[in-house]
Amino acid sequence: MLSVLIWLPVVIAFVLALLPPSIPGTRVRAIALWGSAGILLYTLFLASQFDLTNPGLQMQEYLPWIEPLGLDYRLGIDGLSLVLLVLNSLLTWIAIFSSSETTERPRLFYSLVLLVSGGVAGAFVAQNLMLFFLLYELELVPFYLLISIWGGEKRGYAAVKFLIYTALSGVLILAGFLGLVWFTGAKSFDYNALMGQTLPLGLQVALLVTLLVGFGIKVPLVPFHTWLPDTYVSASAPVAILLGGVLAKLGAYGLFRFCLALFPDAWTLLAPWLATWGSISILYGATTAIAQKDIKRMVAYSSVGHMGYLLLAGAALTSLSMVGAISQMFAHGVILALLFHLVGVIETKVGTRDLDVLNGLLNPIRGLPSISALLILGGMASAGIPGLFGFVAEFLIFQGSYAVFPVQTLMAVAGTGMTAVYFVILLNRTCFGRLDNAIAYFPQVRWAERTPALVLAWIIFLLGIQPSWLVRWVEATSNTLIAAVTMPAEARLAIREAIPMGIAPTSQSVSSFLMSSPAMSSPRIK
């Protein structure tokens, strides 16, 4: 079942690439749009089959591959994977929908977008470290081409910079994975088998730092973020949606799936430093965004700040903070996609992204009132205004992390206040004020341009007033991640030996086993 999410986008991409050049671009776009809609519906179908009470892997697939090298085709999902799979499918559909009907070289463009979707989906469900790495690296070339061919000014520079940083990220992750297998003496790269392995604390720290830098580049976290502003600004709006909404989540997924789960003792040791790192990223992103004049660059720097919340939540390791972190991944992806789409529409209609030029767009007669209203909602969601999903995710993180790291949490709260400042600046200069008579009237905004924004806005609003519709999918998985880190090493080893490989335990069986285990008497777990 999960293989469909990997191979169906790839098949559709190859079909599009092989279409005759005489096929109109609008028809190519329609095929890609219907194909991505089918993938989204299939992902939602898988979500309907997901057992909320089972914290283990579900819908597993296994196929021997290159066994002498420890490689196998093993797939599975839990609550963390499922939420990100839905986000990936949704934003792929949004990116294709928001693309122009006159996109140049449409067969190549939509093929690359679908290849990215298949590769990212595969990385989210891969349960073999090398399989994850191969799929993690699959998106490098498609994104390079999407930026360098369809990007804006300085697209060549931005594409090369993205390529270098992404390649460096891959090298560090590969080194971390190889080191883990080498030093543990494991005979395969199977994720489940490696979870129960133990290493000296110093070696754990070295491998964890290697992976933290590797995944931190992809997230990105300060100071490994310098590729992001140039890349996001140079990319077209649909590609920026995928970069910020999907690619960054792949790095965040790696932090929790591999850094946190595979090196629990080292993660606990470094937790105070990680919380500080996250809070610094939040403050840096917010302060830098305030200084920007380009609204797209401002949104790009806001992304740097918002990804810092994930590191703070992971360092705190409480039930609320982890649920908040996974919720923040989804919320950030949807909100950022909305903002990038709206910025793209404004640039198309007005011809500029300069805050010193834009004004009065909320004018109901000569401006862009509907786009401005949606931009206000997106800014409020990003600033964490109550009633919208951005607030729910941040509140859960703060509520869960304050008891553990009060100083870092207060720094993050200050960053949230600064987020409100730069979005007030953005909205005040673009939406309000007097419309310049020299540049009015603007072209009419078509329903096809409004639809992606309306879909994203409804998701932000509905999950803001009913967050349990998302939160309930991730509670069991977040508690399992926390238990894997906070329990003693003897308990982790006992669980690995007691549960047969490939059989996902139910929540009740894991709880019963933990309570009956002698290792659970340790004060560390109480």
C-alpha positions in Angstrom: 0.0 0.0 0.0 2.7 2.5 0.9 4.7 1.8 -2.3 1.9 3.5 -4.2 2.9 6.8 -2.7 6.4 6.4 -4.0 5.9 4.8 -7.4 2.6 6.4 -8.6 4.1 9.9 -8.7 7.2 8.5 -10.5 5.0 6.7 -13.1 2.9 9.8 -13.7 6.2 11.8 -14.0 7.5 9.5 -16.7 4.2 9.5 -18.6 4.3 13.3 -18.6 7.9 13.3 -19.8 7.1 11.0 -22.7 4.1 13.0 -23.9 4.5 14.4 -27.5 5.7 18.0 -27.6 2.6 18.9 -29.5 0.4 18.3 -26.4 -0.7 21.8 -25.1 0.8 22.9 -21.7 -2.7 23.2 -20.3 -3.4 19.6 -20.9 -0.1 18.5 -19.4 -0.9 20.6 -16.3 -4.4 19.0 -16.1 -2.9 15.5 -16.1 -0.4 16.5 -13.4 -3.2 18.1 -11.4 -5.5 15.1 -11.6 -2.7 12.8 -10.8 -1.6 14.7 -7.7 -5.3 14.9 -6.6 -5.4 11.1 -6.9 -2.3 10.8 -4.8 -3.8 13.1 -2.2 -7.0 11.1 -2.0 -5.1 7.9 -1.7 -3.0 9.3 1.2 -6.3 10.3 2.9 -7.6 6.8 2.4 -4.5 5.4 4.1 -5.1 7.8 7.0 -8.6 6.4 7.3 -7.1 2.9 7.7 -4.6 4.0 10.4 -5.1 2.6 13.9 -4.8 5.5 16.3 -4.2 3.2 19.3 -1.2 1.5 17.8 2.1 3.5 18.4 4.1 1.1 16.3 4.7 0.8 12.6 1.7 0.0 10.5 1.0 -1.0 6.9 4.5 -2.5 6.7 6.1 -3.8 3.5 9.2 -5.8 3.2 11.2 -7.0 0.2 14.8 -8.3 0.3 17.1 -6.1 -1.8 20.9 -6.3 -1.3 21.2 -8.3 1.8 25.1 -8.6 1.9 25.2 -4.8 2.2 22.4 -4.7 4.8 19.9 -3.1 2.4 16.3 -4.0 2.2 13.1 -2.4 1.0 11.3 -2.0 4.3 8.4 0.5 4.6 6.1 1.5 7.5 4.3 4.4 8.9 3.4 5.8 12.3 1.7 9.0 13.4 4.7 11.2 12.6 5.1 9.7 9.1 1.3 9.9 8.4 1.0 13.6 9.1 3.9 14.5 6.9 2.7 12.2 4.1 -0.6 14.1 4.1 1.3 17.4 4.1 3.5 16.3 1.2 0.5 15.1 -0.9 -1.5 18.3 -0.1 1.3 20.7 -1.0 2.2 18.9 -4.1 -1.4 19.4 -5.3 -1.3 23.0 -4.2 2.0 23.6 -6.0 0.7 22.2 -9.3 -2.6 24.1 -8.9 -0.8 27.4 -8.2 1.5 27.0 -11.2 0.8 29.1 -14.2 -1.0 27.7 -17.2 1.7 29.2 -19.4 4.6 27.6 -17.6 7.5 27.0 -20.0 8.6 23.4 -20.6 5.5 22.1 -18.7 6.3 18.4 -19.3 9.7 18.7 -17.5 8.4 21.0 -14.8 5.5 18.8 -13.7 7.6 15.7 -14.0 10.2 17.1 -11.6 7.5 18.2 -9.1 6.1 14.7 -9.0 9.5 13.1 -8.7 10.1 15.3 -5.7 6.8 14.2 -4.2 7.6 10.5 -4.7 11.1 10.8 -3.2 9.9 12.7 -0.2 7.1 10.3 0.5 9.5 7.4 0.2 11.9 9.0 2.8 9.0 9.4 5.2 8.1 5.7 5.1 11.5 4.1 4.7 12.5 1.9 7.6 16.1 1.2 6.4 18.6 3.9 6.9 20.3 3.5 3.5 16.9 3.4 1.8 16.0 6.6 3.6 19.3 8.2 2.5 18.8 7.3 -1.2 15.3 8.7 -1.2 16.5 11.7 0.8 19.1 12.5 -1.9 16.6 11.8 -4.7 15.2 15.4 -4.5 18.5 17.1 -5.0 18.7 17.1 -8.8 14.9 17.8 -9.4 15.0 20.8 -7.0 18.2 22.1 -8.6 16.6 22.1 -12.0 13.3 23.6 -10.7 15.3 26.5 -9.2 17.8 27.0 -12.0 15.3 26.8 -15.0 12.1 28.4 -13.6 13.6 30.6 -10.9 13.8 34.4 -10.9 16.8 36.7 -10.6 20.0 35.1 -9.5 18.5 31.6 -10.0 21.8 30.1 -11.1 23.6 31.3 -8.0 20.8 30.2 -5.8 20.5 26.8 -7.4 24.3 26.1 -7.1 24.2 27.2 -3.5 21.3 24.9 -2.7 23.1 22.0 -4.5 26.3 22.5 -2.4 24.5 22.8 0.9 22.2 19.8 0.2 25.2 17.7 -0.9 27.1 18.6 2.3 24.0 17.6 4.3 23.8 14.2 2.5 27.5 13.5 3.1 27.2 14.2 6.9 24.0 12.0 7.2 25.7 9.2 5.3 28.7 9.4 7.5 26.5 9.3 10.6 24.6 6.3 9.4 27.7 4.4 8.3 29.4 5.2 11.7 26.4 4.0 13.6 26.4 0.6 11.8 30.1 0.3 11.9 30.6 0.9 15.6 27.6 -1.1 16.7 28.6 -4.1 14.6 25.2 -4.3 13.1 24.7 -6.5 10.0 22.1 -4.3 8.4 20.8 -0.8 8.2 17.4 -1.8 9.5 16.0 1.0 11.6 14.2 -1.2 14.2 17.4 -3.3 14.7 19.5 -0.3 15.3 17.2 1.4 17.8 18.2 -1.1 20.5 21.9 -0.9 20.0 24.1 0.8 22.6 27.3 2.8 22.2 29.6 4.6 24.5 28.3 8.1 25.3 31.2 9.9 23.7 30.7 8.1 20.5 26.9 8.7 20.6 27.6 12.4 21.0 30.0 12.5 18.0 27.5 10.7 15.7 24.6 12.7 17.0 26.4 16.0 16.3 27.2 14.8 12.8 23.5 14.0 12.1 22.4 17.2 13.8 24.5 19.3 11.4 23.4 17.3 8.4 19.7 17.6 9.2 20.1 21.1 10.5 21.3 22.2 7.1 18.1 20.9 5.5 15.7 22.3 8.2 17.5 24.8 8.2 18.7 26.0 11.6 21.1 28.9 12.4 23.9 29.1 11.4 23.4 26.6 8.5 20.5 28.6 7.0 22.4 30.9 4.6 21.3 29.0 1.5 17.6 29.5 2.4 16.9 33.2 1.7 18.6 33.2 -1.7 16.9 29.9 -2.7 13.4 30.8 -1.5 13.5 34.2 -3.1 14.9 33.0 -6.4 12.5 30.0 -6.7 9.1 30.5 -8.3 6.1 30.4 -5.9 5.1 26.7 -6.5 8.7 25.6 -6.0 9.1 27.8 -2.9 6.0 26.1 -1.5 7.7 22.7 -1.9 11.0 24.0 -0.5 9.5 25.5 2.7 6.5 23.3 3.1 8.0 19.8 2.3 11.7 19.8 2.0 12.3 21.6 5.4 10.0 19.0 7.0 12.2 16.2 5.7 15.1 17.7 7.7 12.9 18.1 10.8 11.7 14.5 10.4 15.3 13.3 10.4 15.9 15.1 13.7 13.1 13.2 15.5 13.3 9.9 13.7 17.0 9.4 13.7 18.8 11.8 16.0 16.4 11.6 18.9 15.4 7.9 18.6 18.8 6.4 17.8 20.9 8.4 20.2 18.7 8.8 23.3 21.5 9.2 25.9 23.4 11.7 23.8 20.2 13.6 23.0 19.4 13.8 26.7 22.9 15.1 27.5 22.8 17.8 24.8 19.1 18.7 25.4 19.9 22.1 27.2 22.2 23.1 24.3 19.6 22.0 21.8 16.9 24.1 23.5 19.2 27.1 23.5 20.0 26.5 19.8 16.4 26.4 19.0 15.6 29.6 20.9 18.5 31.4 19.2 17.2 30.3 15.8 13.7 31.7 16.7 15.1 35.1 17.7 17.5 35.3 14.8 14.8 34.5 12.3 12.4 37.1 13.8 14.9 39.9 14.1 16.3 39.4 10.6 12.8 39.3 9.1 12.0 42.7 10.6 14.9 44.2 8.6 13.7 43.0 5.2 12.2 45.1 2.5 11.4 42.2 0.1 8.2 40.5 1.4 9.3 37.1 0.0 12.6 37.3 1.8 10.7 38.4 4.9 8.6 35.2 4.7 11.7 33.1 4.1 13.4 34.4 7.3 10.2 33.8 9.2 10.6 30.2 8.2 14.0 30.0 9.9 12.5 31.3 13.1 9.5 28.9 13.1 11.7 25.8 12.6 13.5 26.6 15.8 10.4 25.7 17.8 10.9 22.1 16.7 14.3 21.9 18.3 13.0 23.5 21.5 10.1 21.0 21.7 12.3 18.0 21.0 14.8 19.0 23.6 12.1 19.3 26.3 10.8 15.8 25.6 7.4 16.1 27.1 4.2 14.8 25.8 2.8 18.2 25.1 6.0 19.5 23.5 6.3 16.5 21.1 2.7 16.7 20.1 3.2 20.4 19.5 6.3 19.8 17.5 4.6 17.4 15.1 1.6 19.8 14.9 4.0 22.7 14.2 5.5 20.8 11.2 2.0 20.6 9.6 1.0 24.1 10.6 4.2 25.7 9.4 4.0 23.8 6.1 0.4 25.0 5.4 0.9 28.6 6.6 4.2 29.0 4.6 2.5 27.6 1.5 -0.3 30.1 1.9 2.1 33.0 2.3 4.3 32.0 -0.6 1.3 31.6 -2.9 -0.1 35.0 -1.9 3.3 36.7 -2.4 3.5 35.1 -5.9 0.0 36.4 -6.8 0.9 39.9 -5.5 4.2 39.9 -7.5 2.3 38.8 -10.7 -0.4 41.4 -10.4 1.6 44.4 -9.0 5.0 43.6 -10.5 7.0 44.1 -7.3 7.7 42.7 -3.8 9.2 45.8 -2.4 7.6 47.0 0.9 8.5 50.6 0.0 6.4 50.4 -3.1 3.4 48.3 -2.1 0.5 49.9 -0.3 -3.2 50.1 -0.3 -3.8 46.6 -1.7 -6.9 46.2 0.5 -8.7 48.8 -1.5 -12.0 47.2 -2.4 -12.3 48.8 -5.8 -8.8 49.2 -7.3 -6.7 46.9 -5.1 -6.5 43.2 -4.4 -9.0 42.9 -1.5 -9.4 39.1 -1.5 -5.7 38.4 -1.7 -5.0 41.1 1.0 -7.6 39.5 3.3 -6.0 36.1 2.9 -2.6 37.6 3.5 -3.8 39.1 6.8 -5.1 35.7 7.9 -1.8 34.1 6.9 0.1 36.7 8.9 -2.1 36.2 11.9 -1.6 32.4 11.7 2.1 32.7 11.5 2.2 35.2 14.4 0.3 32.7 16.6 -3.0 34.5 16.9 -5.6 32.4 18.9 -8.2 30.7 16.8 -5.8 29.6 14.1 -3.7 26.5 13.9 -0.4 28.2 14.3 -1.4 29.3 17.8 -2.3 25.7 18.8 1.0 24.3 17.8 3.1 27.0 19.5 1.0 26.9 22.7 1.5 23.1 23.0 5.2 23.6 22.6 5.5 26.3 25.2 3.2 24.5 27.6 5.3 21.4 27.3 8.8 23.0 27.4 8.4 25.7 30.0 8.7 23.3 33.0 11.9 21.9 31.6 13.6 24.9 30.0 11.9 28.1 31.3 14.6 30.5 30.1 14.7 29.1 26.5 10.9 29.0 26.4 10.6 32.7 27.4 13.1 33.5 24.7 10.9 31.6 22.2 7.8 33.5 23.4 9.7 36.7 22.8 10.4 35.5 19.3 6.7 34.9 18.8 6.1 38.5 19.8 8.7 39.7 17.3 7.0 37.6 14.7 3.8 39.6 15.2 5.9 42.8 14.8 7.3 42.0 11.3 3.9 40.7 10.1 2.3 43.9 11.3 4.9 45.8 9.3 4.3 43.7 6.3 0.5 43.9 6.5 0.5 47.7 7.3 2.7 48.5 4.3 1.1 46.2 1.7 -2.6 46.1 2.6 -3.3 49.5 4.2 -2.5 53.0 3.4 -3.3 55.0 0.2 -3.2 53.2 -3.1 -0.7 54.8 -5.5 -2.8 56.1 -8.4 0.2 55.7 -10.7 0.1 51.8 -10.5 -3.7 51.2 -10.0 -5.7 49.4 -11.4 -4.4 45.8 -11.0 -5.3 42.8 -13.2 -8.3 40.8 -11.9 -7.5 37.9 -9.6 -9.0 34.7 -11.1 -10.7 32.0 -9.1 -8.0 29.6 -10.1 -5.5 31.9 -8.3 -7.7 32.2 -5.2 -8.6 28.5 -4.8 -5.2 27.2 -3.4 -5.2 30.1 -0.9 -8.8 29.4 0.1 -8.1 25.7 0.6 -5.1 26.4 2.8 -6.9 29.1 4.8 -9.8 26.8 5.6 -7.4 24.1 6.8 -5.7 26.7 9.1 -9.0 27.9 10.4 -10.6 24.5 10.9 -7.6 23.0 12.7 -7.4 26.2 14.8 -10.9 25.7 16.2 -10.7 21.9 16.2 -7.0 20.9 16.7 -8.0 17.4 17.9 -8.6 16.5 14.2 -4.9 16.4 13.8 -3.5 16.0 17.3 -5.1 12.6 17.9 -3.1 11.1 15.0 0.2 11.9 16.6 -0.3 11.4 20.4 0.6 7.7 20.5 3.7 8.1 18.3 5.0 11.1 20.3 4.6 9.2 23.6 6.5 6.3 22.1 9.4 8.6 21.0 9.5 10.1 24.5 9.5 6.6 26.1 12.3 5.5 23.8 14.5 8.3 25.1 13.6 8.6 28.8 13.6 4.9 29.7 16.8 3.2 30.9 19.0 1.5 28.3 18.2 -1.9 29.9 14.5 -1.4 29.2 15.1 -0.4 25.6 17.2 -3.5 25.1 14.6 -5.8 26.8 11.9 -4.4 24.5 13.9 -5.0 21.4 14.6 -8.6 22.4 11.0 -9.3 23.5 9.2 -7.9 20.5 9.7 -9.9 17.2 11.2 -7.9 14.4 8.6 -6.4 12.0 5.6 -6.8 14.4 4.2 -3.5 15.4 3.2 -3.6 19.1 -0.1 -2.2 20.2 -0.2 0.6 22.7 -1.6 -1.7 25.4 1.1 -4.3 24.9 3.9 -1.8 25.1 2.5 -0.2 28.3 2.0 -3.6 29.9 5.5 -4.7 29.1 7.0 -1.5 30.4 5.2 -1.6 33.7 6.2 -5.2 34.2 9.9 -4.7 33.3 12.3 -4.5 36.3 14.2 -1.8 34.5 11.2 0.5 34.9 11.9 0.9 38.6 14.8 3.3 37.7 14.1 6.8 39.0 15.0 8.1 35.6 11.6 7.1 34.2 9.5 8.2 37.1 
